[in-house]
Amino acid sequence: MGLWHKFIMTLERMKQDTRFLCLLLMCSRGTALDVDITGKMFTQLVDTNATIQNPLLTSTGVDVFTCADSCTRNPQCKLFSLETRPTTTTCQLGGNASILQANPAGMSSTIYYDDALFPKDYTFAMITDQIHFIKFPNVIQNYTTARTTCKADGMGRLIMDDKGQAWHNWIWQYVYPKMGGTNGMWLGIDDSQQEGAWKWNDGTTLSTSFWNSGEPNGGTVENCISIWRPFSGKWIDYSCPQQEWVLCEVRWP
């Protein structure tokens, strides 16, 4: 048997080992920002320290390529974390039921997500118990049109200010410099179905709120919520046909 024939047979036997084959053929490549395994790209969330809770799978003593390969082989895996401790590394695979923990004690942990999960024109915002990506379409619209604008890519919705003080502060600090002469920006919430029963666009009920003093005060006339510049980012209830800034969001899981 010729050397070339032996080489081809060796490659065929190694096709079950995606990681080795990719490294041999240089189709897997890693940088500080991404890992590419057989055409599937995982992007690193830079300047973050977070780990996955309720993982699909946990393995220890592995590198980033092995962890990415494990995620590629699991059809439920959407992201993974690689935790670094003094004596070992830990790979955690994340699925739809997983949540994130920011700044875990005693470890450094990097998150990589499946690049296909999010539209390319969204940018990373922050981590709460989810990953938040945002898009500022630079338009002023009424509430109904704003919802349609954010849904146009099939993944987004109007931003929801529902993750506590840190997330509220991030939203306000992001949108404030963009507001110009328009005072408000829509949040993805309304009480159109039942007065006073505020529902976020994902169907969940309002719990934590950031109302300005005396709000809400519009009754059945004002069924939407705007984050309001004159009140330093506090909420007001507002008439849904009014024209406000739009900020879209994709979050996962």
Secondary structure as the mmCIF struct_conf table of DSSP 4:
data_model
#
loop_
_struct_conf.conf_type_id
_struct_conf.id
_struct_conf.beg_label_comp_id
_struct_conf.beg_label_asym_id
_struct_conf.beg_label_seq_id
_struct_conf.end_label_comp_id
_struct_conf.end_label_asym_id
_struct_conf.end_label_seq_id
HELX_RH_AL_P HELX_RH_AL_P1 LEU A 3 ARG A 13
HELX_RH_3T_P HELX_RH_3T_P1 MET A 14 GLN A 16
HELX_RH_AL_P HELX_RH_AL_P2 THR A 18 LEU A 25
TURN_TY1_P TURN_TY1_P1 MET A 26 MET A 26
STRN STRN1 ARG A 29 GLY A 30
BEND BEND1 ALA A 32 LEU A 33
STRN STRN2 ASP A 34 ILE A 37
TURN_TY1_P TURN_TY1_P2 THR A 38 GLY A 39
STRN STRN3 LYS A 40 GLN A 44
TURN_TY1_P TURN_TY1_P3 VAL A 46 ASP A 47
STRN STRN4 ALA A 50 GLN A 53
BEND BEND2 ASN A 54 ASN A 54
BEND BEND3 LEU A 56 LEU A 56
STRN STRN5 LEU A 57 THR A 60
BEND BEND4 GLY A 61 GLY A 61
HELX_RH_AL_P HELX_RH_AL_P3 VAL A 64 ARG A 73
TURN_TY1_P TURN_TY1_P4 PRO A 75 GLN A 76
STRN STRN6 LEU A 79 THR A 84
BEND BEND5 PRO A 86 THR A 87
STRN STRN7 THR A 89 GLY A 94
TURN_TY1_P TURN_TY1_P5 ASN A 96 ALA A 97
STRN STRN8 ILE A 99 ALA A 102
BEND BEND6 ASN A 103 ASN A 103
TURN_TY1_P TURN_TY1_P6 ALA A 105 GLY A 106
STRN STRN9 SER A 108 ASP A 114
HELX_RH_3T_P HELX_RH_3T_P2 ASP A 115 LEU A 117
BEND BEND7 PHE A 118 PHE A 118
TURN_TY1_P TURN_TY1_P7 LYS A 120 ASP A 121
STRN STRN10 THR A 123 ILE A 127
BEND BEND8 THR A 128 GLN A 130
STRN STRN11 ILE A 131 LYS A 135
STRN STRN12 ILE A 140 GLN A 141
HELX_RH_AL_P HELX_RH_AL_P4 TYR A 143 LYS A 151
TURN_TY1_P TURN_TY1_P8 ALA A 152 ASP A 153
BEND BEND9 GLY A 154 MET A 155
STRN STRN13 ARG A 157 LEU A 158
BEND BEND10 LYS A 163 LYS A 163
HELX_RH_AL_P HELX_RH_AL_P5 GLN A 165 VAL A 175
HELX_RH_3T_P HELX_RH_3T_P3 TYR A 176 LYS A 178
TURN_TY1_P TURN_TY1_P9 GLY A 180 GLY A 181
STRN STRN14 GLY A 184 ASP A 190
BEND BEND11 SER A 192 GLN A 194
TURN_TY1_P TURN_TY1_P10 GLU A 195 GLY A 196
STRN STRN15 LYS A 199 TRP A 200
TURN_TY1_P TURN_TY1_P11 ASN A 201 ASP A 202
BEND BEND12 GLY A 203 GLY A 203
HELX_LH_PP_P HELX_LH_PP_P1 THR A 204 THR A 204
STRN STRN16 THR A 205 THR A 205
HELX_LH_PP_P HELX_LH_PP_P2 LEU A 206 LEU A 206
BEND BEND13 THR A 208 THR A 208
STRN STRN17 TRP A 211 TRP A 211
HELX_LH_PP_P HELX_LH_PP_P3 ASN A 212 ASN A 212
TURN_TY1_P TURN_TY1_P12 SER A 213 GLY A 214
HELX_RH_3T_P HELX_RH_3T_P4 GLY A 219 VAL A 221
STRN STRN18 CYS A 224 TRP A 228
HELX_RH_3T_P HELX_RH_3T_P5 ARG A 229 PHE A 231
TURN_TY1_P TURN_TY1_P13 SER A 232 GLY A 233
STRN STRN19 TRP A 235 TYR A 238
TURN_TY1_P TURN_TY1_P14 CYS A 240 PRO A 241
BEND BEND14 GLN A 242 GLN A 242
STRN STRN20 GLU A 244 TRP A 245
STRN STRN21 CYS A 248 TRP A 252
#
